[in-house]
């Protein structure tokens, strides 16, 4: 249906146009009414047209390497979607679907050419639209990039936690046990040889004090290291769950495809049986 020029007035990209230019553009574009769950375009469709959301809600999605549907954008009122494919004339890399009853302005490449000829400054607004889409894509890559739990934990670790790991690593090694045994043996032997001149004669009360202090300090430090290990285990479990969920979804998709192929084969067999 024809588009009211006042509708275009609320689109940021067209807000700089005067009344005559709005009237020219309104005569070229088309206002489309979209039903809930109506697909506007899908991946692979020719990208000759872009859309401006006037009312309602639209969800723009794509499919990643794991065959999972990912939400790329939820354009606000007055924002473009399908804009990049329209400009370069390539096929759409996303799928747009109305999530509720909506209205959108359909714009093609010729309409944008006329707009730029009449109002060159509108090109700056177009670049802003492309910039937002580019940043949204970057954020999507950052969020969905494969994460290494060890690297994440190390980035968030404080100096004290690094010290706790080092103490736990050394305190749980044979090196510590051997060194500790040698030190205690030398301490006891020296005090036994000195007898009455010893600074800590039998029953070695000062040594017991040192050992108690060492145990009191070492125990919470080792517990700190164990808590960090628990964090790593929880993060690994979350990542494993995410991988398993994607694998399950992909297996279900393969199963649906096989069921569809099986049904098609049954139809062909039934058709051949009738012909014979």
C-alpha positions in Angstrom: 0.0 0.0 0.0 1.1 3.6 -0.5 3.1 5.1 2.4 2.1 8.3 4.3 4.9 10.9 4.2 4.4 11.5 7.9 5.3 7.9 8.7 8.7 8.5 7.1 9.1 11.7 9.1 9.6 9.4 12.3 12.4 7.4 10.6 15.8 8.9 11.8 17.4 8.4 8.4 14.6 10.4 6.7 14.1 13.1 9.4 16.3 15.6 7.5 14.1 15.5 4.4 11.8 18.4 3.6 8.1 18.0 2.7 8.7 17.7 -1.1 11.4 15.1 -0.7 9.3 13.1 1.8 6.4 13.1 -0.7 8.7 11.9 -3.5 10.1 9.1 -1.3 6.7 8.1 0.0 5.5 7.7 -3.6 8.3 5.2 -4.3 8.4 3.1 -1.2 5.6 0.7 0.0 4.1 0.2 3.4 3.6 -3.5 4.2 1.4 -5.0 6.9 3.0 -8.1 8.5 1.1 -10.8 10.4 2.6 -12.5 13.5 5.2 -15.1 12.6 5.2 -13.9 9.0 8.6 -14.3 7.4 9.8 -11.1 5.7 12.8 -12.7 4.0 15.1 -15.6 4.6 18.7 -16.4 4.2 19.7 -16.7 0.5 16.8 -14.5 -0.8 17.8 -11.7 -3.2 18.8 -8.7 -1.2 17.2 -6.0 -3.4 15.0 -4.6 -0.7 15.4 -3.4 2.9 12.8 -2.6 5.5 12.2 0.1 8.1 10.2 -1.0 11.1 7.2 1.4 11.7 5.3 -0.5 14.4 5.3 -3.9 16.0 8.4 -6.2 16.5 10.7 -8.0 14.2 13.5 -10.5 14.9 16.5 -10.9 12.7 18.3 -14.2 13.0 21.1 -16.2 11.4 22.5 -19.7 11.6 25.9 -20.2 13.0 28.5 -22.9 12.3 26.8 -25.2 14.8 23.5 -24.9 12.9 22.0 -23.0 15.8 19.6 -20.1 15.2 21.1 -16.9 16.6 19.3 -13.6 17.2 21.4 -10.9 15.4 19.1 -7.9 15.9 15.7 -6.7 17.2 15.3 -3.4 15.3 13.6 -0.6 17.2 10.9 1.5 15.6 12.4 3.6 12.8 15.4 1.3 12.3 16.5 -0.5 9.1 17.0 -4.2 8.7 18.3 -6.1 5.6 20.1 -2.9 4.7 23.6 -4.1 3.9 22.3 -6.8 1.4 20.2 -4.2 -0.3 23.1 -1.8 -0.7 25.6 -4.3 -2.2 23.0 -6.4 -4.0 24.0 -9.7 -2.4 21.7 -12.3 -1.0 20.4 -11.9 2.5 22.7 -13.4 5.2 19.9 -13.3 7.8 16.3 -14.2 8.2 13.7 -11.6 9.3 10.4 -12.5 10.9 7.7 -10.5 12.5 7.1 -11.6 16.1 3.8 -9.7 16.3 1.5 -7.8 14.0 3.7 -5.1 12.5 4.1 -2.6 9.7 7.3 -1.9 7.8 8.3 0.4 5.0 9.9 -1.5 2.0 12.7 0.3 0.4 14.7 -0.8 -2.7 18.1 0.3 -4.1 16.6 2.9 -6.5 14.7 4.6 -3.6 18.0 5.1 -1.8 19.7 6.3 -4.9 17.0 9.0 -5.3 17.3 9.9 -1.7 21.1 10.4 -1.8 20.8 12.5 -5.0 18.4 14.8 -3.2 19.8 14.7 0.3 23.5 13.7 0.4 23.7 14.1 4.2 21.3 11.2 4.6 24.3 9.0 3.7 25.8 9.8 7.1 22.7 8.3 8.8 23.0 5.2 6.6 26.6 4.8 7.7 25.4 5.0 11.3 22.9 2.2 10.6 25.7 0.0 9.1 27.9 0.9 12.1 25.3 -0.4 14.6 24.9 -3.6 12.6 28.7 -4.1 12.5 29.0 -3.6 16.3 26.1 -6.0 16.8 28.0 -8.6 14.7 31.2 -8.0 16.6 29.4 -8.5 20.0 27.8 -11.7 18.7 31.3 -13.0 17.8 32.7 -12.1 21.2 29.8 -13.7 23.0 29.8 -16.9 21.0 33.5 -17.4 20.7 34.9 -20.6 22.1 36.0 -20.0 25.7 38.9 -21.7 27.5 37.9 -22.0 31.2 41.6 -21.9 32.3 42.2 -18.6 30.4 39.0 -17.0 31.9 39.9 -18.0 35.4 43.5 -16.7 35.0 42.2 -13.4 33.7 40.0 -13.0 36.8 42.5 -14.2 39.3 43.9 -11.8 41.9 47.5 -11.8 43.2 46.5 -13.5 46.4 44.8 -16.3 44.4 48.0 -16.8 42.4 50.0 -17.1 45.6 47.5 -19.6 47.0 47.9 -21.7 43.9 51.6 -21.6 44.2 51.5 -22.6 47.9 49.1 -25.4 47.3 51.2 -26.7 44.4 54.4 -26.7 46.4 52.8 -27.9 49.6 51.3 -30.9 47.9 54.6 -32.1 46.3 57.3 -34.5 47.2 59.8 -31.7 47.2 57.9 -30.1 50.1 57.7 -33.4 52.0 61.4 -34.2 51.6 62.5 -30.6 52.5 60.2 -30.5 55.5 61.4 -33.9 56.7 65.0 -32.9 56.4 64.5 -29.6 58.2 62.7 -31.1 61.1 65.3 -33.9 61.4 68.1 -31.4 61.5 66.3 -29.2 64.0 65.7 -32.2 66.3 69.2 -33.5 65.9 70.9 -30.2 66.7 68.8 -29.7 69.8 69.4 -33.3 70.9 73.2 -32.8 70.5 73.3 -29.5 72.4 71.2 -31.0 75.3 71.1 -28.4 78.1 72.5 -25.6 75.8 69.7 -26.2 73.2 67.3 -23.4 72.6 64.4 -25.9 72.2 65.2 -29.0 74.2 62.9 -32.1 74.3 59.8 -32.1 74.0 60.5 -29.4 71.4 57.8 -26.9 72.4 59.0 -24.2 70.1 59.0 -26.6 67.1 55.5 -27.7 67.9 54.5 -24.0 68.0 56.1 -23.4 64.5 54.3 -26.5 63.1 51.0 -25.4 64.5 51.4 -21.9 63.0 52.4 -23.5 59.7 49.3 -25.7 59.6 47.0 -22.9 60.6 48.3 -20.7 57.7 48.6 -23.5 55.1 45.1 -25.0 55.6 43.1 -21.8 54.5 45.6 -21.1 51.7 45.0 -24.6 50.3 41.2 -24.2 50.7 41.5 -21.0 48.6 43.2 -22.9 45.8 40.6 -25.6 46.0 37.8 -23.0 45.7 39.5 -21.8 42.5 39.6 -25.3 41.2 35.9 -25.7 41.9 35.2 -22.5 39.8 37.2 -24.1 36.9 35.1 -27.3 37.2 31.8 -25.4 37.2 32.9 -23.4 34.2 34.0 -26.6 32.4 30.6 -28.1 33.2 28.7 -25.1 31.8 30.7 -25.2 28.6 30.2 -29.0 28.3 26.5 -28.5 28.8 26.4 -25.8 26.1 28.2 -28.2 23.7 25.9 -31.0 24.5 22.9 -28.9 24.0 24.1 -27.8 20.6 24.9 -31.4 19.7 21.4 -32.5 20.8 19.8 -29.8 18.7 21.8 -30.8 15.7 21.0 -34.5 16.2 17.3 -33.6 16.4 17.6 -31.6 13.1 19.3 -34.6 11.4 16.5 -36.9 12.8 13.8 -34.6 11.4 15.6 -34.6 8.0 15.8 -38.4 8.0 12.1 -38.6 8.9 11.3 -36.3 6.1 13.4 -38.3 3.6 11.8 -41.5 4.9 8.4 -40.1 4.2 9.4 -39.0 0.7 10.8 -42.5 0.0 7.5 -44.0 1.2 5.6 -41.7 -1.1 7.8 -42.7 -4.1 7.4 -46.4 -3.2 3.7 -46.1 -3.0 3.6 -44.2 -6.4 5.7 -46.9 -8.1 3.4 -49.6 -6.6 0.3 -47.9 -8.1 2.0 -47.6 -11.5 3.0 -51.2 -11.5 
